[in-house]
Amino acid sequence: MYKSLCNYSATDKTQLNIKVGQTFEFKEVRNEHWWSMRCQENGKVGLVPISYLAKVEQSTNVEEKTSVLESIDRAIDAIYRSSGNSGELDRSQRTKLQKLIEHRRKVFSNYLKEKSPSTNKQSSAMGAAYSTISNIPIQPSRPAPDPPGGARKRKAPEPPIQSNIPSTIGGELVEQIRVSTGLTHAKSIAAVETVLMHLRHRAPAMSKEADYILESLYYSQENSSNVPEKELLSTHDGKSLHALVQELVKCKEDSQQRSWALHEDEAVITKCLKDVVSILHGANPRVCLAVVRQDSYDGLNALVEYYQMETRTSIRHLLLQVFSECCSLGAEVVSQLLCTILPVELARDMQTDIKDLEKLVNSARLCTMIFSTGEAIPYQHYEYLNRNFVEYLVNIVEEPPCGKDDEERVVNAFVPMILSFNQHFEDVKMNTVMQVLSNKRTSKILSEKLMLLVNRGDDPVNIFGYLDRCPDSLLKFFEDIFSSETTSGLFFTNDLMVLIDIVLRQVLDLSPGEELRTEYLSLLHSILTTTNYSEYRHRHDELGKCLSRINEEEGPEVTKDQLIVNEIFNSFSGLL
């Protein structure tokens, strides 16, 4: 939460008028001087100069958040239990379930916002970097920075003179190409662009019309978020996907009534599922999301129930593909699946059906997607996602149940899953993953894979790139590992030397004020604290020079880094 320090009069419609003392909720960063904020007083959203704001100190009450989530989870669990052995929910139950899941998502989202605009993990050594609102002088007014530049929202294209071309022609052409050729939505857009650009070049007399259609295409893409869901559902892909999902729901209900599988229907179900996967993969994602969200996610929930009751391996394989494609549509779908029985079913499958390598790997990857947002897992799931489950995950990485040729596939699927599951533990003392690792003397394969990943610098859990509110899973994992001497023993001295090389490289490459540099400095502090660094003093001189240089930097953006550096110097004065 932020409070305004002085008055500001907006200079255009994108900005907010603000008065001294108003409170604002952070939405997003536009540039280094302007943030998008929501005014708590009137609910309006717009740009505000950050120099006019100060952060209001708030203590994050983890216990309160946990209590609320557990209460919601109990209500969700009660609805599922009320369905009996059938697992079938009526429309009233589905409506209540959807409201509870949406409420749960908002509670967790608000909790993340309260922590800070950026949820990158911060070391305790940074605490003094924040000042309360009472320490900042209030001013009635002050000069504002220049408004953010960048492209404005594209206006609807102006039609060429004496033209009767409809303004929606660009989107219509994309739809026609998608339907007639089977190209993906993205490739259909590229095809329309290519043809129109060629016409402009080779047929100058048609250049005005071609330009108009191009503008229509760009306008439809930039304003796609404003298209009503009803219109999205009426597209060819929308109708096809809806019909296929309804057909699968009927198959599920037929199987439920018979209580035994009719193998003659396997070909029909298989074709339906393959067509669903094809549309989810190739169609406009907004169209797919509109279909998935229909009737409070009825279709998606029915497919989860179908997965729970279906025993045929070939169909289960295809259902895993369907759920994976659904996860790519957005975090809200991931949240929806997290609150179903699916994560528990996947955990059971992986522990009982380890001979089917393809299914094992795909189940692990889907679990990684479902856990990837860092959203709190429903508390009742921990009955199955427990210490035994984590031990299984670690053991399967160390000893994959397959031949040498396939070991890398298993490791590449299960290590990200361990990282994604570890994100959910805020208190390292209650962290089941760390508890399991503390009892293992070594985890050779796991530690080697982690070193390769951190050297590469990519977070393997952020599969879709929309997890901007979630901390880097690798850095969090290393912070958790090096929070204790017991778990830090997982890495040999040679590994620690390589890790120090990586951290030093990152700190040198990153600029002052970048959150990632602060994270790496915090990790360095943890490594020095919980390992036997004094015995090998790797990169001793380079570390000293790097940290001294940071200590000499000027500006408020380096305050947090300098706090960590001073903490290192104070604790290790004889080393650096």
Summary of the structure (lengths in Angstrom):
residues: 576
radius of gyration: 27.1
end to end distance: 38.7
largest distance: 82.9
contacts: 1715
relative contact order: 0.07
helix: 65%
strand: 5%
